[in-house]
Amino acid sequence: MAAVPSFEQIVEAHYQNLYRFALSLSQKQSDASDLVQQTFAIYARKGHQLRDADKVKSWLFTTLRREYLATARRADRFVDEPPDEGATPDLSEERISTLDIDSVLTALGQLPLEYREPLTLFYLKEHSYREIAAILDVPIGTVMSRLSRAKAKLRALLEDV
């Protein structure tokens, strides 16, 4: 039986991917850092309850997502004006042919959360459909349809401007 990794090893192994996922959800570096820190704090308190050490990654991503949703719900109660959706990227025809990662990530940030999450988890975090379904707590078919719609919406965002 493999040894259970230490807390430090878990942080080292998963910090960057959790941070990128948090940034794709929150769209703010400070909020992303807070979400990752909160996720690891929860793991420090409750991680010993995890029965299968192989599921740490999915547990961390699921916990981070839940913390993001809880934070967003709390923020919605106290904000009177709509959140800034970010500026629309300048995508002329020449620009479309030479898209860089910043342009794609900006467009990704404009997608609704229900489409941004599975797209980020699948393409940027390389989770399987089954893992994404577990993280988002939805059926695999829902993951597949959201991915399909998300790709179409992202394509439209990158081409319509």
C-alpha positions in Angstrom: 0.0 0.0 0.0 1.4 3.4 -1.0 2.2 5.9 1.7 -0.2 8.7 2.3 1.3 12.0 1.1 2.0 14.7 3.6 0.1 18.0 3.6 3.1 19.7 2.2 3.4 17.2 -0.7 -0.3 17.7 -1.5 0.1 21.4 -1.5 3.1 21.2 -3.7 1.4 18.8 -6.1 -1.9 20.6 -6.5 -1.3 24.3 -5.7 -0.7 25.6 -9.3 -3.6 23.7 -10.9 -6.0 24.8 -8.1 -4.9 28.4 -8.4 -5.4 28.4 -12.2 -8.9 26.9 -11.7 -9.7 29.4 -9.0 -8.5 32.2 -11.3 -10.7 30.9 -14.2 -13.7 31.0 -11.8 -13.1 34.3 -9.9 -11.3 36.3 -12.6 -9.2 38.1 -9.9 -5.8 37.0 -8.6 -6.5 38.0 -5.0 -9.8 36.1 -5.0 -8.1 33.1 -6.6 -5.4 33.1 -3.9 -8.0 33.3 -1.2 -10.0 30.4 -2.6 -6.9 28.2 -2.8 -5.8 29.1 0.7 -9.3 28.4 2.0 -9.4 25.1 0.2 -6.1 24.0 1.8 -7.3 25.2 5.2 -10.4 23.0 4.8 -8.2 20.1 3.7 -6.0 20.6 6.8 -9.1 20.4 9.0 -11.0 17.6 7.2 -8.5 15.9 4.9 -8.0 13.1 7.4 -11.6 12.0 6.7 -10.8 11.2 3.1 -10.8 7.4 2.7 -9.1 7.1 -0.6 -5.8 9.1 -0.9 -6.1 8.7 -4.7 -9.1 11.1 -4.7 -7.3 14.0 -3.1 -7.2 15.9 -6.4 -10.9 15.6 -7.1 -11.7 16.4 -3.5 -9.6 19.6 -3.6 -11.2 20.8 -6.9 -14.7 20.0 -5.6 -14.0 21.9 -2.4 -12.6 24.9 -4.2 -15.6 25.1 -6.5 -18.0 24.9 -3.6 -16.1 27.6 -1.7 -16.3 29.8 -4.9 -20.0 29.3 -5.2 -20.6 30.0 -1.5 -18.5 33.2 -1.8 -20.3 34.3 -5.0 -23.7 33.7 -3.3 -22.6 35.8 -0.3 -21.2 38.6 -2.6 -24.5 38.6 -4.6 -26.4 39.5 -1.4 -24.2 42.6 -0.8 -23.5 44.0 -4.2 -26.0 46.5 -5.7 -24.4 46.9 -9.1 -23.7 44.0 -11.5 -20.1 42.7 -11.5 -17.7 43.9 -14.2 -17.7 41.2 -16.9 -14.4 42.5 -18.3 -13.7 44.3 -21.5 -14.4 42.6 -24.8 -11.1 41.7 -26.4 -10.1 43.4 -29.6 -10.2 40.6 -32.2 -9.7 41.9 -35.7 -9.3 39.4 -38.5 -5.5 39.5 -38.3 -5.8 39.1 -34.5 -8.0 36.0 -34.8 -5.4 34.2 -36.9 -2.7 34.9 -34.2 -4.7 34.4 -31.0 -2.6 34.2 -28.0 -3.4 32.5 -24.7 -4.4 35.9 -23.1 -7.1 36.4 -25.7 -8.5 33.0 -25.3 -8.5 33.3 -21.5 -10.2 36.7 -21.7 -12.9 35.2 -23.9 -13.1 32.2 -21.6 -13.7 34.6 -18.7 -16.7 36.0 -20.6 -18.5 32.6 -20.7 -21.2 31.9 -18.1 -19.9 29.9 -15.1 -21.8 26.7 -16.1 -19.8 26.6 -19.4 -16.5 28.0 -18.1 -16.1 25.4 -15.4 -16.3 22.2 -17.5 -14.2 23.8 -20.3 -11.5 24.8 -17.8 -11.5 21.4 -16.0 -11.3 19.4 -19.2 -8.9 21.4 -21.4 -6.8 23.2 -18.9 -6.8 20.9 -15.9 -7.1 17.6 -18.0 -9.8 16.0 -15.9 -11.9 13.2 -17.4 -15.6 13.5 -17.9 -16.2 11.3 -14.9 -14.0 13.5 -12.7 -15.6 16.7 -13.9 -19.1 15.1 -13.3 -18.0 14.4 -9.7 -16.5 17.9 -9.1 -19.5 19.7 -10.5 -22.0 17.2 -9.1 -23.8 16.7 -12.4 -24.3 13.7 -14.7 -21.6 12.8 -17.3 -24.1 13.6 -20.1 -24.5 17.1 -18.7 -20.7 17.6 -18.7 -20.6 16.5 -22.4 -23.4 18.8 -23.5 -22.0 21.8 -21.5 -18.5 21.2 -23.1 -20.1 21.2 -26.5 -22.0 24.3 -25.9 -19.0 26.0 -24.2 -16.8 25.3 -27.2 -19.4 26.8 -29.6 -19.8 29.9 -27.4 -16.1 30.4 -27.1 -15.6 30.0 -30.8 -18.4 32.6 -31.4 -16.8 35.0 -28.9 -13.5 34.7 -30.7 -14.9 35.0 -34.2 -17.7 37.6 -33.8 -15.7 40.6 -32.7 
